[in-house]
Amino acid sequence: MQEFKGAEAIVYPISYFDLDVLVKERIEKSYREKTLDIRLRTERTRQEAKLLTTAKESGILCPIIYDIYENKIILKRVEGKMLYDHKNISKSQIKHAAEILAKLHKLDIIHGDYTPANLIQTKKGLVVIDFGLGYFSKKIEDKAMDVVTMKKALGEIKGIFFLDEYKSFGDKDVLTRADIIENRVRYAKR
């Protein structure tokens, strides 16, 4: 694996105590005052680690954390197929993704970027990655945004299937709020 650079972090492979692992390092933001930037990157790194740990302890498949310090998390490399392309995602994978999101929401975990691109199909099942925009919240609106994000990423037909599956596992109030959010967006576009 080569280095991958996102808006908030870079991910790159290293050898760590004879293990092949990935380092997720939050990128310095030059537009922020230096002390504030260091504090924010450190806090957000710790938050992501706490989200991953909480999810993992509850039985949700996600990367194992080997170490964390300052703005870096050292993670076990997940072997599998990333579901970047929503066109190739199967109905069973969509169902599993809906179940995972409902479980995260029962833990009051908001993923923040719940899309097929942050799911990896492994032999054990779907693994959720990249909690970098995540946080804890009991708010239905926040949970509904996760649902809307996935629905939009999947496209109209598969997105509706995702909503139907989420209904089987999750809170119906979240789906009601997701519909309200989508209607607000549709209205704003006119």
Phi and psi restraints in degrees (value plus and minus 20) as a CYANA .aco file:
   2 GLN   PHI    -113.3   -73.3
   2 GLN   PSI     154.6   194.6
   3 GLU   PHI     -85.9   -45.9
   3 GLU   PSI     120.2   160.2
   4 PHE   PHI    -141.4  -101.4
   4 PHE   PSI     110.5   150.5
   5 LYS   PHI    -136.2   -96.2
   5 LYS   PSI     104.0   144.0
   6 GLY   PHI    -129.3   -89.3
   6 GLY   PSI    -191.5  -151.5
   7 ALA   PHI     -89.5   -49.5
   7 ALA   PSI     -52.8   -12.8
   8 GLU   PHI    -127.1   -87.1
   8 GLU   PSI     -43.1    -3.1
   9 ALA   PHI    -173.1  -133.1
   9 ALA   PSI     142.9   182.9
  10 ILE   PHI    -134.2   -94.2
  10 ILE   PSI     126.9   166.9
  11 VAL   PHI    -144.0  -104.0
  11 VAL   PSI     108.8   148.8
  12 TYR   PHI    -166.9  -126.9
  12 TYR   PSI     131.6   171.6
  13 PRO   PHI    -103.6   -63.6
  13 PRO   PSI     126.9   166.9
  14 ILE   PHI    -164.9  -124.9
  14 ILE   PSI     149.8   189.8
  15 SER   PHI    -119.6   -79.6
  15 SER   PSI     108.7   148.7
  16 TYR   PHI    -153.1  -113.1
  16 TYR   PSI      87.6   127.6
  17 PHE   PHI      29.7    69.7
  17 PHE   PSI      28.8    68.8
  18 ASP   PHI      46.6    86.6
  18 ASP   PSI      -4.5    35.5
  19 LEU   PHI    -128.2   -88.2
  19 LEU   PSI     122.0   162.0
  20 ASP   PHI    -106.2   -66.2
  20 ASP   PSI      92.5   132.5
  21 VAL   PHI    -148.2  -108.2
  21 VAL   PSI     154.6   194.6
  22 LEU   PHI    -136.2   -96.2
  22 LEU   PSI     122.9   162.9
  23 VAL   PHI    -129.0   -89.0
  23 VAL   PSI     108.0   148.0
  24 LYS   PHI    -127.3   -87.3
  24 LYS   PSI      94.8   134.8
  25 GLU   PHI    -137.8   -97.8
  25 GLU   PSI     102.8   142.8
  26 ARG   PHI     -91.2   -51.2
  26 ARG   PSI     113.8   153.8
  27 ILE   PHI     -98.9   -58.9
  27 ILE   PSI     117.9   157.9
  28 GLU   PHI     -86.2   -46.2
  28 GLU   PSI     117.9   157.9
  29 LYS   PHI    -128.1   -88.1
  29 LYS   PSI      87.8   127.8
  30 SER   PHI     -87.0   -47.0
  30 SER   PSI     -40.5    -0.5
  31 TYR   PHI     -97.1   -57.1
  31 TYR   PSI     -31.5     8.5
  32 ARG   PHI    -116.6   -76.6
  32 ARG   PSI     131.1   171.1
  33 GLU   PHI     -80.4   -40.4
  33 GLU   PSI     118.4   158.4
  34 LYS   PHI     -76.4   -36.4
  34 LYS   PSI     -67.7   -27.7
  35 THR   PHI     -83.4   -43.4
  35 THR   PSI     -62.7   -22.7
  36 LEU   PHI     -83.3   -43.3
  36 LEU   PSI     -62.6   -22.6
  37 ASP   PHI     -80.3   -40.3
  37 ASP   PSI     -66.2   -26.2
  38 ILE   PHI     -81.7   -41.7
  38 ILE   PSI     -65.2   -25.2
  39 ARG   PHI     -81.6   -41.6
  39 ARG   PSI     -67.1   -27.1
  40 LEU   PHI     -83.6   -43.6
  40 LEU   PSI     -63.8   -23.8
  41 ARG   PHI     -84.6   -44.6
  41 ARG   PSI     -59.4   -19.4
  42 THR   PHI     -86.4   -46.4
  42 THR   PSI     -66.3   -26.3
  43 GLU   PHI     -82.6   -42.6
  43 GLU   PSI     -63.1   -23.1
  44 ARG   PHI     -88.9   -48.9
  44 ARG   PSI     -52.8   -12.8
  45 THR   PHI     -86.5   -46.5
  45 THR   PSI     -65.4   -25.4
  46 ARG   PHI     -82.2   -42.2
  46 ARG   PSI     -60.9   -20.9
  47 GLN   PHI     -81.3   -41.3
  47 GLN   PSI     -65.2   -25.2
  48 GLU   PHI     -81.6   -41.6
  48 GLU   PSI     -61.6   -21.6
  49 ALA   PHI     -83.5   -43.5
  49 ALA   PSI     -59.9   -19.9
  50 LYS   PHI     -85.8   -45.8
  50 LYS   PSI     -61.0   -21.0
  51 LEU   PHI     -81.8   -41.8
  51 LEU   PSI     -67.4   -27.4
  52 LEU   PHI     -79.7   -39.7
  52 LEU   PSI     -65.0   -25.0
  53 THR   PHI     -84.5   -44.5
  53 THR   PSI     -64.8   -24.8
  54 THR   PHI     -81.4   -41.4
  54 THR   PSI     -66.1   -26.1
  55 ALA   PHI     -82.6   -42.6
  55 ALA   PSI     -66.5   -26.5
  56 LYS   PHI     -82.5   -42.5
  56 LYS   PSI     -64.1   -24.1
  57 GLU   PHI     -83.9   -43.9
  57 GLU   PSI     -41.2    -1.2
  58 SER   PHI    -113.7   -73.7
  58 SER   PSI     -12.9    27.1
  59 GLY   PHI      73.2   113.2
  59 GLY   PSI     -15.0    25.0
  60 ILE   PHI    -103.5   -63.5
  60 ILE   PSI     113.0   153.0
  61 LEU   PHI     -93.3   -53.3
  61 LEU   PSI     101.6   141.6
  62 CYS   PHI    -176.5  -136.5
  62 CYS   PSI     146.1   186.1
  63 PRO   PHI     -80.2   -40.2
  63 PRO   PSI     125.6   165.6
  64 ILE   PHI     -98.8   -58.8
  64 ILE   PSI     116.6   156.6
  65 ILE   PHI    -113.7   -73.7
  65 ILE   PSI     103.8   143.8
  66 TYR   PHI    -110.6   -70.6
  66 TYR   PSI     -55.2   -15.2
  67 ASP   PHI    -181.8  -141.8
  67 ASP   PSI     139.1   179.1
  68 ILE   PHI    -166.3  -126.3
  68 ILE   PSI     116.2   156.2
  69 TYR   PHI    -179.0  -139.0
  69 TYR   PSI     118.2   158.2
  70 GLU   PHI      25.2    65.2
  70 GLU   PSI    -131.0   -91.0
  71 ASN   PHI    -127.1   -87.1
  71 ASN   PSI       3.4    43.4
  72 LYS   PHI    -150.0  -110.0
  72 LYS   PSI     120.3   160.3
  73 ILE   PHI    -141.2  -101.2
  73 ILE   PSI     110.9   150.9
  74 ILE   PHI    -121.1   -81.1
  74 ILE   PSI     100.0   140.0
  75 LEU   PHI    -139.9   -99.9
  75 LEU   PSI     130.4   170.4
  76 LYS   PHI     -87.7   -47.7
  76 LYS   PSI     115.9   155.9
  77 ARG   PHI     -91.7   -51.7
  77 ARG   PSI     110.8   150.8
  78 VAL   PHI    -115.6   -75.6
  78 VAL   PSI     101.8   141.8
  79 GLU   PHI    -112.9   -72.9
  79 GLU   PSI     105.3   145.3
  80 GLY   PHI     146.8   186.8
  80 GLY   PSI    -187.8  -147.8
  81 LYS   PHI    -126.2   -86.2
  81 LYS   PSI     101.1   141.1
  82 MET   PHI     -92.9   -52.9
  82 MET   PSI     121.0   161.0
  83 LEU   PHI    -116.5   -76.5
  83 LEU   PSI      32.4    72.4
  84 TYR   PHI     -75.9   -35.9
  84 TYR   PSI     -67.3   -27.3
  85 ASP   PHI    -111.3   -71.3
  85 ASP   PSI      91.1   131.1
  86 HIS   PHI     -83.2   -43.2
  86 HIS   PSI     -39.6     0.4
  87 LYS   PHI     -88.1   -48.1
  87 LYS   PSI     -46.0    -6.0
  88 ASN   PHI    -119.0   -79.0
  88 ASN   PSI     -14.5    25.5
  89 ILE   PHI    -101.5   -61.5
  89 ILE   PSI     112.1   152.1
  90 SER   PHI    -105.4   -65.4
  90 SER   PSI     145.5   185.5
  91 LYS   PHI     -82.3   -42.3
  91 LYS   PSI     -57.9   -17.9
  92 SER   PHI     -87.7   -47.7
  92 SER   PSI     -55.0   -15.0
  93 GLN   PHI     -88.8   -48.8
  93 GLN   PSI     -58.5   -18.5
  94 ILE   PHI     -83.7   -43.7
  94 ILE   PSI     -63.7   -23.7
  95 LYS   PHI     -79.7   -39.7
  95 LYS   PSI     -65.1   -25.1
  96 HIS   PHI     -84.0   -44.0
  96 HIS   PSI     -60.0   -20.0
  97 ALA   PHI     -83.0   -43.0
  97 ALA   PSI     -59.4   -19.4
  98 ALA   PHI     -85.3   -45.3
  98 ALA   PSI     -61.6   -21.6
  99 GLU   PHI     -83.3   -43.3
  99 GLU   PSI     -63.2   -23.2
 100 ILE   PHI     -81.6   -41.6
 100 ILE   PSI     -66.5   -26.5
 101 LEU   PHI     -82.9   -42.9
 101 LEU   PSI     -60.4   -20.4
 102 ALA   PHI     -81.6   -41.6
 102 ALA   PSI     -60.5   -20.5
 103 LYS   PHI     -84.3   -44.3
 103 LYS   PSI     -62.4   -22.4
 104 LEU   PHI     -79.4   -39.4
 104 LEU   PSI     -64.1   -24.1
 105 HIS   PHI     -86.0   -46.0
 105 HIS   PSI     -53.2   -13.2
 106 LYS   PHI     -85.7   -45.7
 106 LYS   PSI     -44.1    -4.1
 107 LEU   PHI    -109.1   -69.1
 107 LEU   PSI     -17.6    22.4
 108 ASP   PHI      42.0    82.0
 108 ASP   PSI      12.0    52.0
 109 ILE   PHI    -117.0   -77.0
 109 ILE   PSI     105.1   145.1
 110 ILE   PHI    -122.8   -82.8
 110 ILE   PSI     101.9   141.9
 111 HIS   PHI     -91.1   -51.1
 111 HIS   PSI     -64.0   -24.0
 112 GLY   PHI      72.6   112.6
 112 GLY   PSI     -40.0     0.0
 113 ASP   PHI    -175.1  -135.1
 113 ASP   PSI      31.7    71.7
 114 TYR   PHI     -99.6   -59.6
 114 TYR   PSI      76.6   116.6
 115 THR   PHI    -156.7  -116.7
 115 THR   PSI     147.1   187.1
 116 PRO   PHI     -76.6   -36.6
 116 PRO   PSI     -49.5    -9.5
 117 ALA   PHI     -84.7   -44.7
 117 ALA   PSI     -36.7     3.3
 118 ASN   PHI    -128.8   -88.8
 118 ASN   PSI       7.2    47.2
 119 LEU   PHI    -148.2  -108.2
 119 LEU   PSI     119.0   159.0
 120 ILE   PHI    -143.9  -103.9
 120 ILE   PSI     107.2   147.2
 121 GLN   PHI    -102.9   -62.9
 121 GLN   PSI      99.3   139.3
 122 THR   PHI    -139.6   -99.6
 122 THR   PSI     156.5   196.5
 123 LYS   PHI     -82.8   -42.8
 123 LYS   PSI     -49.3    -9.3
 124 LYS   PHI    -105.9   -65.9
 124 LYS   PSI     -35.4     4.6
 125 GLY   PHI     116.8   156.8
 125 GLY   PSI    -186.9  -146.9
 126 LEU   PHI     -98.5   -58.5
 126 LEU   PSI     112.8   152.8
 127 VAL   PHI    -130.2   -90.2
 127 VAL   PSI     110.8   150.8
 128 VAL   PHI    -111.5   -71.5
 128 VAL   PSI     112.1   152.1
 129 ILE   PHI    -144.1  -104.1
 129 ILE   PSI     151.8   191.8
 130 ASP   PHI      37.2    77.2
 130 ASP   PSI      56.1    96.1
 131 PHE   PHI    -112.4   -72.4
 131 PHE   PSI       2.2    42.2
 132 GLY   PHI     -81.0   -41.0
 132 GLY   PSI     -46.7    -6.7
 133 LEU   PHI    -123.4   -83.4
 133 LEU   PSI     -11.2    28.8
 134 GLY   PHI    -101.9   -61.9
 134 GLY   PSI     146.0   186.0
 135 TYR   PHI    -185.9  -145.9
 135 TYR   PSI     150.4   190.4
 136 PHE   PHI    -114.3   -74.3
 136 PHE   PSI     115.4   155.4
 137 SER   PHI    -181.7  -141.7
 137 SER   PSI     121.7   161.7
 138 LYS   PHI    -113.1   -73.1
 138 LYS   PSI     -27.1    12.9
 139 LYS   PHI     -88.6   -48.6
 139 LYS   PSI     110.2   150.2
 140 ILE   PHI     -82.7   -42.7
 140 ILE   PSI     -57.6   -17.6
 141 GLU   PHI     -78.2   -38.2
 141 GLU   PSI     -63.7   -23.7
 142 ASP   PHI     -85.0   -45.0
 142 ASP   PSI     -62.9   -22.9
 143 LYS   PHI     -85.1   -45.1
 143 LYS   PSI     -59.3   -19.3
 144 ALA   PHI     -83.7   -43.7
 144 ALA   PSI     -54.0   -14.0
 145 MET   PHI     -83.8   -43.8
 145 MET   PSI     -57.7   -17.7
 146 ASP   PHI     -79.3   -39.3
 146 ASP   PSI     -63.7   -23.7
 147 VAL   PHI     -83.6   -43.6
 147 VAL   PSI     -66.0   -26.0
 148 VAL   PHI     -83.2   -43.2
 148 VAL   PSI     -60.1   -20.1
 149 THR   PHI     -80.0   -40.0
 149 THR   PSI     -66.2   -26.2
 150 MET   PHI     -87.8   -47.8
 150 MET   PSI     -63.0   -23.0
 151 LYS   PHI     -77.8   -37.8
 151 LYS   PSI     -66.6   -26.6
 152 LYS   PHI     -85.1   -45.1
 152 LYS   PSI     -58.8   -18.8
 153 ALA   PHI     -85.0   -45.0
 153 ALA   PSI     -52.7   -12.7
 154 LEU   PHI    -100.6   -60.6
 154 LEU   PSI     -38.9     1.1
 155 GLY   PHI      70.2   110.2
 155 GLY   PSI     151.9   191.9
 156 GLU   PHI     -79.5   -39.5
 156 GLU   PSI     -75.8   -35.8
 157 ILE   PHI     -89.2   -49.2
 157 ILE   PSI     -71.5   -31.5
 158 LYS   PHI     -88.4   -48.4
 158 LYS   PSI     -50.2   -10.2
 159 GLY   PHI     -83.8   -43.8
 159 GLY   PSI     -60.1   -20.1
 160 ILE   PHI     -87.0   -47.0
 160 ILE   PSI     -60.0   -20.0
 161 PHE   PHI     -80.5   -40.5
 161 PHE   PSI     -61.9   -21.9
 162 PHE   PHI     -78.7   -38.7
 162 PHE   PSI     -65.1   -25.1
 163 LEU   PHI     -80.5   -40.5
 163 LEU   PSI     -63.1   -23.1
 164 ASP   PHI     -81.3   -41.3
 164 ASP   PSI     -60.8   -20.8
 165 GLU   PHI     -90.7   -50.7
 165 GLU   PSI     -60.2   -20.2
 166 TYR   PHI     -79.6   -39.6
 166 TYR   PSI     -57.5   -17.5
 167 LYS   PHI     -77.2   -37.2
 167 LYS   PSI     -53.3   -13.3
 168 SER   PHI     -89.8   -49.8
 168 SER   PSI     -48.2    -8.2
 169 PHE   PHI    -133.6   -93.6
 169 PHE   PSI     -47.7    -7.7
 170 GLY   PHI    -129.1   -89.1
 170 GLY   PSI    -192.7  -152.7
 171 ASP   PHI    -100.0   -60.0
 171 ASP   PSI     105.7   145.7
 172 LYS   PHI     -84.0   -44.0
 172 LYS   PSI     -50.2   -10.2
 173 ASP   PHI     -83.0   -43.0
 173 ASP   PSI     -52.3   -12.3
 174 VAL   PHI     -84.2   -44.2
 174 VAL   PSI     -62.6   -22.6
 175 LEU   PHI     -87.0   -47.0
 175 LEU   PSI     -59.0   -19.0
 176 THR   PHI     -80.7   -40.7
 176 THR   PSI     -64.6   -24.6
 177 ARG   PHI     -87.8   -47.8
 177 ARG   PSI     -55.7   -15.7
 178 ALA   PHI     -80.3   -40.3
 178 ALA   PSI     -60.8   -20.8
 179 ASP   PHI     -83.9   -43.9
 179 ASP   PSI     -61.2   -21.2
 180 ILE   PHI     -82.6   -42.6
 180 ILE   PSI     -63.4   -23.4
 181 ILE   PHI     -80.7   -40.7
 181 ILE   PSI     -66.6   -26.6
 182 GLU   PHI     -82.8   -42.8
 182 GLU   PSI     -58.6   -18.6
 183 ASN   PHI     -87.3   -47.3
 183 ASN   PSI     -56.0   -16.0
 184 ARG   PHI     -81.8   -41.8
 184 ARG   PSI     -62.9   -22.9
 185 VAL   PHI     -86.3   -46.3
 185 VAL   PSI     -64.4   -24.4
 186 ARG   PHI     -80.0   -40.0
 186 ARG   PSI     -61.9   -21.9
 187 TYR   PHI     -86.0   -46.0
 187 TYR   PSI     -59.8   -19.8
 188 ALA   PHI     -86.2   -46.2
 188 ALA   PSI     -48.6    -8.6
 189 LYS   PHI     -94.5   -54.5
 189 LYS   PSI     -40.5    -0.5
